[in-house]
Amino acid sequence: KAGVTQTPRYLIKTRGQQVTLSCSPISGHRSVSWYQQTPGQGLQFLFEYFSETQRNKGNFPGRFSGRQFSNSRSEMNVSTLELGDSALYLCASSLAQVNSPLHFGNGTRLTVT
Amino acid sequence: DQQVKQNSPSLSVQEGRISILNCDYTNSMFDYFLWYKKYPAEGPTFLISISSIKDKNEDGRFTVFLNKSAKHLSLHIVPSQPGDSAVYFCAASGGGSNYKLTFGKGTLLTVNP
């Protein structure tokens, strides 16, 4: 079974631009979550989607948004990029059952210059 | 406010010996706990989990212990192997929102041959 696939692996953008990251979950997984990892803050929850609906959102500004498609694939968008948005963005999928673990992709490394 | 704490940034053990990684939490609403392993340039890999109704869970060389009264969990790896060298993250969730994980900052485990 293929794992969680994230594209692209690396991105370099300049301040003020916007970026879209893509995630394909494990087949059969309907829940997709996004996390940001930075050296200072560690891994932090951004938001989660299930059946094309955002169920929960972390403490991030509105510049961070996402969506989920009917095939469970998800995209995350960051508008008006800031230097502090440089991070590893991780997507995770799960079966959305009680106590089913998250399975992570290898992430997209975003660098904002 | 760090709700999940891994107080040891690093740990070094000899091959064949036991590795014990520790994690403390403060939120009494957490009822599901997980350990992830992360290699550089890869996403976190799920290792083992435990729900709050249990105090021990084993999977091969990995055992997780949960002490709810102390709000403490630990991961034991026996015997440790050089391939176990990685950053280990403790994570927790509660209220059925197992997609919204709160992570510790991680412990770098080095297993020396």
Interface residues (C-beta under 8 A of the other chain):
Chain A: V4 Q6 S31 S33 Y35 G42 L43 Q44 F45 E48 F50 R55 N56 G58 L90 A92 S94 A96 V98 N99 S100 P101 L102 H103 F104 G105 N106 G107
Chain B: Y32 L34 Y36 A41 E42 G43 P44 T45 F46 S49 S51 F89 A91 G96 S97 N98 Y99 K100 L101 T102 F103 G104 K105 G106
